[in-house]
């Protein structure tokens, strides 16, 4: 049996996932068809805030092919509060009051989505509209309450302080203030959310296909909510068409599909459409910050004070984590000796917030990066020099940022930033910029530094199984939404067992195949499951040595495993490989194949680093922004597969450019969302996006044995900060100041008009 | 119900369809060709793109009755005799897909584009792909893949067996 002398780990190996996907053979939830399934469509609230006076379903129920019309008054179990949304959770179906446009009120089950939607059109709901609350700062005054029973619109108010906090600002030589805002964005994975469930009344087992990022969390929620033994709830995430955080939460549709499948003992399927992705899927980013940054005479940061409000939408849930994580990210990679940060997480009549790729990292970095730019502009310093002199230096490691649990540990930020500036050739750019300006062409430069705080809690596990012919099956509860873990984990497993990658099959996201997992989010899977592969492989080899010992007629303690071969210590000439072990096991007619399951736990986060630079050209007549060059210097830690790591960084950066330049959820004063299709909410396209240059400066993470760092969110962290920075730079001579992200063409056009800069 | 004839990936089908059924739904639900994905049903994202009489169309904006008598090619029809097409192989080699949901539409669009313009510039490739949305890759590797396929149209790889075959 040939063994691999060159490790697979670290090589840009094309993915094992792809042959299926490029032939249309991937199975997503919407592709799953149960015999006799009933398809669900929802009637959603058309009001942001209203009392429900009456629901009339009579005509809808008469349509042939409609099997059930479900309201919370008919099925009082559906008045229960959605799990995982504490301390202010919505009922599964709204029944007396609605709090956002899109909130589910009636579920319809029919033979097809066509028929279910016909019925949905015939459901009549009488509303008594209430004033909509759409501004978090106003909502925080509690003049009108969304949920009178909760007593306040403020879900959480927290303070984080280090050093002398706000007192230290008094000692600052220079003080700069700004109010900085971020609009609401929506993740919009290409596959809308979806679930399909089938209940077997005889066994009491519920099978749930679920486009989720965490099968075990979903299993726990479903089992708790409906009083089931978790062992009887099997959640499987098949191919999932993008997640970006928003397929990780608790949603009414999950509760509905599982309840209806169980209660009616009928297979039930719901495939959300794009409108539902805009109306019903959790959103993110919307915050307003009132920031003060103090400096010494020499331009060293003395203190930062920030009071911010997050528009969390109508209920609690994952948004509270985003608000907290924003605070963790405000210092970024900069030394800030004194901090005082207070956050208000506030409810309004909009779709709830929940983590979206970045989840506070972009927000926090937006604050510090924009404030450094603003300070440099106001105090007459160079933006780049100011950032350079305030970066945490290698000699400072481990550097406690002043936020609990955030201690920067590795890399060389000033050097990487310097390399970025050299790559961009700043002097040459400045000359080109000023020449272009003579001809009416506006060029702008933006740079931004960021740390990516990843993992740092919980565990993840893998399970090895020996299969016929020496094939290895590796299962993990972590899920896939396109990251390519099946390939990366196969690379690691193949190296650990000294076998070709083709001999390894990886299956993810199935509670029926592994006992526990946390899931894929927060850039954690390679850090956690990757380390688990190494831990579990050792245990697996130890177990299988016993099989080899039988074959070798030796004591197990005398059997060694080396380079894919089991042999008696000192006698490598008589050896057995994995195939030989499998053949022997099979000939002995064991009921099950040998397995070993193990877990890796860690409460230490990893800290990746990136310096991004962008050069843009702005057409002052149209306010169109064209990206000339986008350069990333990136510390990914130890890289398992550069194709995948770069794919994450580049994909994240482009996604972020959408939220910096085009994407924003807009709401009318009545709380009605105005951007509910891809026509109104514009994702970045191939034509306007640049080729992104990625240069690695990788420093293994000291906090986990394999040195992995997260990469999934790295690309998106600086996007909003860097684009506002670059657009301002293009109009530096006229003092353009931008305090709102995204800088859409419309918003920029208006800003330029106010300054008389449009041609 | 209306009787229609469709030839899909070379196989003739006689179907009874409701006039309002979308071509995408008929391909997916009636013929089981679930490789064609519905990303928006608004004609914007392009995930549902198929070839209809050799022209790329949005199968979410095409009624099945409008396709009566047409020849359709879906993503399932791109590989021939177990051999990936040059475009498919290039997508694989260049890591031009992550979640894979938008990929069928990109493959169909790129296949058609290269048949019309076998040696495009990078800018032309980006322009040609501008009607398809991808949320994962940032497009760069998709552009690389189309470039690669245009440079080496005969390069193919054998499709490997089912990844969860055991």
Interface residues (C-beta under 8 A of the other chain):
Chain A: X12 X14 X15 X16 X17 X18 X19 X20 X21 X22 X23 X24 X25 X26 X27 X28 X30 X31 X33 X112 X114 X187 X188 X189 X190 X191 X192 X239 X240 X241 X242 X244 X273 X274 X467 X468 X471 X473 X481 X482 X483 X484 X486 X502 X505 X507 X643 X644 X647 X650 X651 X652 X653 X654 X655 X677 X678 X679 X683 X685 X686 X687 X689 X691 X692 X715
Chain B: X18 X20 X21 X28 X29 X33 X34 X35 X36 X37 X38 X39 X40 X41 X42 X44 X45 X47 X74 X75 X76 X78 X79 X84 X88 X91 X92 X93 X95 X97 X98 X99 X100 X101 X102 X103 X104 X107 X122 X125 X126 X127 X129 X130 X132 X133 X134 X135 X136 X137 X138 X139 X140 X141 X142 X143 X159 X160 X162 X163 X164 X165 X166
